[in-house]
Amino acid sequence: MTAGSAVAQGSPGGTGVHPVLELRGVHAGYDKVAVLREVHLAVQPGQVVALLGPNGAGKTTLLRTAAGPLRPAAGSIRSGGTDITDQEPNARARSGVCLIPEGRGVFRNLTVAENLRISTPSWVKQSDYEPAYEAFPILRDRREQFAGTLSGGQQQMLALARAILADASVVMVDEVSIGLAPVMVDVIFEALHALAERGIALLVVEQYVDRALAMADSVYLIKKGEVRPAGHPSGLSAGHLRDQYLGAALVPDTAATATE
């Protein structure tokens, strides 16, 4: 858990601190199909928030709505107290909102260094990639290696490095462990902890409930497009959440059977 655990969930109230990401009464969907219904969610500076729910609950839709590729039908999205609802995705990224989508999102035929170069936003003045290499030292050792020849875990680290180079204030990660062998899942969660230790807030969608609860400061549950706060993870049981709310698609660490 992070220093963000000391910050109250939700709107800043009397603290004077605005959430780095806040959804207020958001409705969203595709064409005429409603997916999200009256969503309220807040991520405070430096906080790790877990968003848990079964397949098809609307988790990816929520992240895409927050990042900008999908526009809400109603409600508002704010970052640092500023309304960003009408901003394009690149403008939201400039304000510090970063999405790492499901899948590795790297250019397989380019080297690690080339991937980092094209991942550095034009508004960030970066003379080198040392911040990314400091967070993920293995990338320095592999900087001349083609991304397609990296392990699945190393490719995910390369994707996460984009958030550091973009100087993000909040990073939304969508199922970063999917398709990875248990040993690589360990590597990826170490990478997420590295981001959190740098003071970057995280909104984590993750199939491994135990892992998500272990690093989270706050938890939200989503089911059929409706989100409710579940509070601090210390008062939650991963087994109970799986059985009562999340379904068998969300698995304990011991059930990992991935192949990469």
N, C-alpha and C positions, 0 to 999 in steps of 0.2 A: 504494500500500500504506500501511498505517497503523502506528501505534505497537504495535498488537497483534501485528505480525509478530515481535516479540521475545519473545512469550509462547509457550511450548511448546503444541503441539496436544494435546488430550485432557484428562485429569483434572489438577488442579492440582499433585499431587505435593507436592514440598517448597517450592513457591513461595509457599504461603499464599494464593493467589488462586483463587477458585472460578470456573468457567465461568459466564457469564451464561445459557447454555443448554446442557444436556447430556441426551442420550438414552442410556440404558443398557439394552441388550438388548431393545429395543422391537419388539414384534410388533403389527401393526394391519391392519385391512381393513374390508370392508363385508359385513354379514351373515355368511355363512360363507366368503366369498372372502378369503383371505389376500393381502395386498399387501406389507406390510413384514415382513422376517424378520430377527430378531436384530440390530437396528440400533444401532450405537454411533457417536455423533457429539458433538462438543463445540465450542462457540464461546466463545472467551476474551474478556474485556473489551476493547473497542476493536478487535477483530479483524474482518477481512472474510473470510468463508468462502464459497467457491463450491461449490454442489452441482450436479453435471453428470450428465446421463443422457439416454437417448433417450425419446421419447414413450412413455407407459405404464409407465415404470420405477418410479413410485411417488413422484416428487418432490412433487407437490401433496399427496398423502396424508401424507407425512412432515411437511410444514409444518402441515397441519391438525391432525395429531396433537400436534405440539409446542404449537400455539396453543390447543388445547382443544376445537374443534368435533367432533373425532373422538377417542374414548377408545381407548387402547391395550388390546389383549387380554392383553399381558404386558409386563413391563419397567417402567422408571420414567423420569420426566422431572424434571429438577432445574433450578433457576434460582438462582444465587448461593449454592449449597450447600443450598438448601431443596427438599424433595420437593414438586412441584406436580402430581403425577400425578392426584390426585383433585380438583384445583381446577377450577371452572367457568372458561370463557373470560374472563369479566370479572375474575375474581380473578387469573388469569394476567396479564392486561393491567395490572392494578394493580401487579403485581410487576415490570413492565417488559418483558414479552414482547408484541411487537406484530406482527401479520400484515397485510401489504398483499397481498390476493389478486389473482389474475389478473383483468384487467378493471379499469376505473378506479375503481369504487366511490365515485362522487360523485353528489350529488343535482343533476341537470341543471337543474331548474326553480328552484333556489335560487342566490343570489349566492355569490361566493367567500367573503365575510365570513360569510354565513349557514352555509355548509358548515363553515367553521372553528369557528363557535360550537357547532354541534351535534356536532362531532367532538371537542371538548374534554371529556375525561372528568370526571365529577362530582367525583372526588376531587382533581382538579388545580385549584388556585386560580389563575386566569388573568384578569388585569384587561384584557389586550389580546392581540393575536396577533402582537406584534412579533417573538418568536422565530421564528415561521414566516415572517414577512416578511423577516427578516434572512437566513434560509437561502435563500429563494426570492423575491428582490425583485420579480419580475414579478407575483407574487400581490398585492403592495401596489398596484401600478398597476391591477390588474384586480379589486380587492376589491368593487366594486359591479356587476361584470359577472356575468351568469348563467353558471353552470358549463358548461351545455350549449353555450355559444357559444365556449368556450375551445378551443384546439387540443388534439390528443390528448396532446402532451407536457406542456402546461400543466395538463391534467386529472390527469395522473400526478403532477405536482409537488404539486397540491392533495391528492391521496391521501397522498403521502409526508409532507406537512406535519402530518398527523395524528400521526405518530410523534413529531414534535418537541413538539407540544402535550401529548402523553400522557407526556412525559418518559421515553420508552422507553430501556431499556438494551440491548436487542437487537431489531432489525427484520428480519423475514423477508419477502423480496420475491419474488413469484412471477411471472416472465416480464413484468417491467414494460415491456419494449420491444416486446412483441407488438402487431402491427397498426400500428406507427409507421413513418413514413418515416425514412430514414437521418439526416436533419438533426435530427429529433426524438429519435432514439436518442442522438445526441450530447448533447442537452439533458438527457435523463433520466440519463445516466451522470454528467454534471456534478452533477446533483441528488444522486445516490447518493454521489459524492465529498464533497459538502457535508455529508451526514449523517455520513460517516466522519470528516471533519475535526472534527466536534463531539464525537468520542469515542464515538459510537454504534456498537455492534457490528452487523454485517450478516451474514445468511445469505441468499445470493443464488442463486436459480434463474434461469438465463438461457440463451437459445438462441444468443446470440453468444459462442462459446467464447473468442475472442480478447479480447473486452471483459472477460469475467469473469476470465480469467487475469491481465489487466493490472492489475486492481485488488485481486485477492485476496491474502491472506497465506497461505491454506491451501486445499486442494482435496479434496473427497470425490467419488467416483464412485458412482453408483447404477445398478444394472441388475437387472431382475426382482425388485425389492424388497430387494436385498442391497446394503449400503453398505460401501465400503472406502476408507480414506484414501489419497490419491494424493500427499500431501506438499506441498512448496512449489512454486508455479507456475513458478519459474525452471528447474526440472528437467523441465518438461513441454512437449510440443509440441502446439499446438492441432490441427494437421493429423493427427498420430498419434492423438490422442484421438478425433477425429471418425471416422477410418477404422477404428480397432480396437475402440472401446468405445461410441461415442455414436450413430453412425448419421448419415444424411444430414439428419435433421430439425434438427440443430444446425449452423448455417451460419456461414461467415466473414463479416466486415463487408461485403465486396464483393458478397455475394450478396443483400443486402437489397433487397426488392422491395415493401415495404409501401406503403400508399396514403395514409396520413393525414399 
